[in-house]
């Protein structure tokens, strides 16, 4: 597996912080729980986390940053694309994805635009996008998982939903390791959604499927 790519919106404070200390919104918390579960089950090297920052570009989870006030959210598309290019975001994503069989994206609309879509996976590589905006161009070989109003049944509001769905996906995968090959082979969202449902049952104390 590889990076969950998430967006980050920060307010200005003083001092240097590790990236994971800067952002504590619920989408990020849910995502971090999922990553912790995967690392506990499959080992610490099974996945990495990169975050798209409007101030720094594509940032590793352990990088130390000076807090800042910058966001792609609400910005015009052309501004987003131009700033993302200056920050080297599209190239950095392509480079960081090399050698991994899957990349999971948890991005809001403007942050997804900063990647200069459509993102093209390598041969035998699965890109998985959790998104509420299905009008954004996606490569046809990628898996697009809806994360809109009807998916709030998984236990989070729209703002935090992608992180919650990833958390449940991770729980489901930890309990059903053999299904990873299904995720890699399936271009539809069905295999991912089945693991999310399995993760929700496990979270509620049910038996894994």
C-alpha positions, 0 to 999 in steps of 0.5 A, a space after each residue: 500500500 502507499 500514501 493516503 494523500 490528504 489536504 491540510 488547512 492550518 492557522 498561523 501560530 509560532 514555533 516549529 511542529 511535526 506535521 501530524 501535530 499541526 492538523 487535528 481535524 476529524 478527517 485527519 484523526 480518522 485517517 491517522 487511526 486507519 494508518 495506525 491500524 494498518 501499521 499495527 497489522 502489516 508492519 510500520 513500512 506497509 504504508 506512508 502518509 503524504 499531505 498536500 499543503 498549500 504552503 509547502 507542497 507535498 509534505 511527509 508526515 514526519 517533516 517539521 514545519 513552521 505553521 502558516 496560513 495558506 489554503 487551496 480551499 475556495 481558490 479559483 481553479 487557475 490559481 490552484 493549478 499555478 500555485 501547485 505547479 510552483 510548489 511542484 505538487 504534481 511531480 512530487 506525487 508522481 515521484 512518491 507513488 513509484 514502486 507502490 502497488 496502491 495509492 489512496 487519495 483523500 482530497 477535497 475538490 481544490 486540493 485534488 485540482 492541485 494534483 493536475 488531474 487526471 493522475 495516471 497510475 503505473 501499469 499494475 498500480 491501483 489508484 483509489 480516490 475517495 471523493 464527493 465530486 465525480 465530475 473531476 477527471 479520473 483515469 479510467 483504470 483508477 477506483 473512484 469511491 463515492 464519499 457523498 451524502 449517502 455515505 454519511 451512513 458510515 458515521 461521519 459528516 461530509 467534512 470528515 467522511 473521507 477520513 472515516 471511510 478510510 479508517 473503516 476500510 483499514 479496519 476491514 482490511 486488517 480483518 480480511 487480509 486476503 481481500 487486498 488482491 481483490 482491491 488491486 484487481 477491481 476497478 469498481 468501488 465494490 471491493 473497497 466498499 465491502 471492506 468498509 462495511 466489514 470494518 464498520 461491523 468490526 467497529 461495532 463489535 460484530 464478526 468479520 465477514 
